[in-house]
Amino acid sequence: MSRSESRKRPRSPSPATTPQKRVSHVKLKSNYRDWDVEEVCCFLRVHGFEKFEQLFRDEKLSGITLPYLTESDLEQLGVSTLGERLHLISCIDALWQNPIDVKVFNDPIHGHIEIHPLLVQIIDTPQFQRLRFIKQLGGTYFVYPGASHNRFEHSIGVGYLAGQLVKALSERQPELRINHRDMLCVQIAGLCHDLGHGPFSHMFDGKFIPLTREGMKWKHEDASLKMFDHLISSNGLEDVLQNHGLELPVDLDFIKEQIRGPIMEAKSNGEGCSTRRSVWPYKGRTKEKGFLYEIVANKRNGIDVDKWDYFARDCHHLGIRNNFDFVRFLKFARVCEVGKTKHICTRDKEVGDLYNMFHTRNTLHRRAYQHRVSNIIESMITEALVLADPHIEISGTDGKLYTMSTAIDDMVAYTKLTDDIFQQILYSSKPELQEARKILNNIICRKLYKWIGQTQPEAQTKILREEFNELKDEVAAAIPSTPLDVQLVPEDFIVNVVQMDYGMEAQNPINKVRFYCKDNPNQAIKIRKDQVSQLLPERFAEQLIQVYCKKTDERSVEAAQKHFVQWCINKNFTKPRDGDIVAPELTPLKPDWNNSDSDSDVSDPKAELQLYRNANSYRSKVKLFK
């Protein structure tokens, strides 16, 4: 026999050869919660933990107990090595993360996404399905034909992205000890964060409620907490939550704190508000896991999955380019210690992309959310709802009747309040709804209040909220020196003050972000604006003042425009873009409104002086002819 043939001949096993490890061929049930003790031991053998089989047998641990096991439980059980404990916990978490009965949703933004069965049970409730009938962008749909998407799909997207971020952190940093309870709670918070929105989304809590419930500080997040409690109790989901490993009531507190902030000290602040406390203010999770509160609604710097979804979703439906790529953030996100707390950080090279994110937010507000036609349509809808409010009856708990403005006090009634109220009023035959019907019909027929113009206060001047109601009086009182054929009163004007910022009023939100370098991924650093680029904004907040006239005839609109220009002169506001066209006799009176032929934005002082002299001469001639 040749040497090559002898190499190919299979060798017979030697008596001294160590026998191969025998693996049980027990067929595991698809649902791990139905496993008995022997099936749990089979699971341990499959993953190389056969030496712990007897420990699990002695304690009679079945599949239903697996989700509740913690790292400390395994240590007490006898799994002495930290690495083995973490590896075993990771294998058990994988059972939850990839359940057999997962549902697949085909989302236009995120593609085919897998939704955990517990989240599906929450989605399949009347309280969540209500979001199908609330437009994501409210009155903007009357301007952008594609903006027909609703809060329903946005909420599912936020729940999905919340899961993606928390899973990425868990896989990248096992030492954070993020367990399946944390992951489920974060996803549920993302899913349910918008449960409290009313008809036409932000129009309801931003315009309607302040007019009908004066002095009441109410935000849709307040209703989201009440609606979430109502969803759980009315659908009997307490046992379902516990069967999936959640601990009540602590995990319910954790979910609600992610939506609204600390339950005991919640404030009606906008996005990006800070929670500076010497004592840890949260009950749901300890300070060690405080970074989990930055995923759904980030109160520290405003970078959260809620924005990521509505940026991508709104841009898609509006036809506006989205310049922020949240997938890159997921790749580079990690948790670092900042002082005595842990925060979600990103790579130093991603700082420019974060400025792009806030620039995208600003672009969406300018081009869509605060569009001048969108705003006046929402003002007209609000006016109609205020007129109709006393005459709308909504059945609530025990058959008690509520109006639209009081339905926020009862979640049974509030569940029935959606955008459909527009059609209910429009097609109603009640005589007391005639005025409201007329306004809504004018919206349908595009007979809108007339746009007068837009201006801004000086850079260092800010109009306070308590002054908003006085503005239309000031516009009506700003009568130009040239005679007008029409007399206008404050009720003829609508003045909207729009706050434009990066989410934290005048502050730069990037100053609240921490970064890490490639060479030291555990060290958090701060990056100043001047380290990034010289072309970034100098200021991060401004106010826009939009003025409309309810009278739509040509003479009234012309008079309203002159009132507006005169008001801008009186208040030292910026010059309206069409000021020279609508009121040429007024604009020369203000020297710094000179339209220079120079390409520079800086005015020539000598030219301004000459214009001032010309203006005085013009005023003298006007007085002579009077």
PyMOL commands that set and color helices and strands:
alter all, ss='L'
color gray80, all
select helices_A, chain A and resi 3-8+32-34+37-46+50-59+63-68+71-77+82-97+117-123+126-133+138-142+151-172+174-176+180-192+202-212+220-234+238-243+250-260+287-294+305-318+326-332+348-369+372-391+397-399+407-409+411-414+421-426+431-444+465-477+490-492+509-512+529-531+554-571+579-582+587-589+591-593+605-625
alter helices_A, ss='H'
color red, helices_A
select strands_A, chain A and resi 103-107+111-115+334-338+341-347+394-395+401-402+450-455+493-501+515-516+541-549
alter strands_A, ss='S'
color yellow, strands_A
deselect
rebuild
show_as cartoon
